[in-house]
Amino acid sequence: MLKTNRISTYPINQIILNRWSPRAMTGESIDDAMLMSFFESARWAPSSMNNQLTRFVYAKKDTAHWQKFFDLLVEFNQGWCKDVAALVMIISRKKSYHKDMPQPSHSLEAGACMQNLMLEATSRGYVVHGMTGLDFATAHKLLELSEDWSVDVMLAVGVFDKAKSEEMKEEISDRKPLSELVFEGVLPEDFE
Ligand SMILES: Cc1cc2nc3c(=O)[nH]c(=O)nc-3n(C[C@H](O)[C@H](O)[C@H](O)COP(=O)(O)O)c2cc1C
């Protein structure tokens, strides 16, 4: 995988800098054991009361469920997702299993799962690209979910294609400086 040119202001684990979201993928498939390792990493994400409200529904390319998942994507995402190895829908239960109370942190917890999965995949030489460019209502119907469940994000998982990425002129994104993100005790007066 491409080594990143990202620079952190303070020292951090390189895997965090190396994770990025290319759209250029080779179309190579992914084996089940590898995919399960990704889900295994997501399984170990923290959640409120250890409620574990996040679920993962996947479709590998050239399998029975692929087309239904692919059709959920907006046209732009369909354009580059034809060469991904798998699409993964992350869903979360809006109510806790503990007393069936609303759990406002359900999507936050789904996000923690997503990041675990992304880092695991990165460490194994794969790439994962998150997408909210999809028809959420149709996804909800497709999975026959009750109103207790939310569709949070679709992930494209695949093998990075360096040559195609260069052709597409893909650039690894940067981040805002820490000074715009972190505040001790109070927010600045010009905060918006
Ligand atoms: C929740 C979420 C939704 C996203 N939706 C899309 C999308 O629909 N299409 C797309 O091409 N990229 C999408 N992205 C990718 C972001 O644009 C990308 O993560 C961001 O620019 C930061 O770049 P990096 O992931 O390479 O660090 C999404 C990312 C996240 C986390």
The ligand as a Gaussian input file, in Angstrom:
#p B3LYP/6-31G(d) Opt

LIG

0 1
 C      -19.467000       8.541000       7.191000
 C      -18.694000       8.764000       5.910000
 C      -19.377000       8.921000       4.720000
 C      -18.679000       9.066000       3.520000
 N      -19.379000       9.097000       2.325000
 C      -18.698000       9.049000       1.170000
 C      -19.383000       8.843000      -0.066000
 O      -20.609000       8.683000      -0.129000
 N      -18.627000       8.807000      -1.208000
 C      -17.276000       8.937000      -1.203000
 O      -16.671000       8.860000      -2.270000
 N      -16.591000       9.132000      -0.030000
 C      -17.262000       9.164000       1.149000
 N      -16.582000       9.283000       2.338000
 C      -15.117000       9.396000       2.353000
 C      -14.649000      10.753000       2.881000
 O      -14.779000      11.712000       1.867000
 C      -13.209000      10.623000       3.394000
 O      -13.183000       9.739000       4.482000
 C      -12.646000      11.983000       3.824000
 O      -12.464000      12.818000       2.710000
 C      -11.334000      11.857000       4.556000
 O      -10.403000      11.189000       3.758000
 P       -9.640000       9.876000       4.247000
 O      -10.685000       8.854000       4.638000
 O       -8.853000       9.430000       3.041000
 O       -8.796000      10.233000       5.413000
 C      -17.268000       9.124000       3.541000
 C      -16.589000       8.981000       4.754000
 C      -17.276000       8.795000       5.920000
 C      -16.517000       8.594000       7.208000

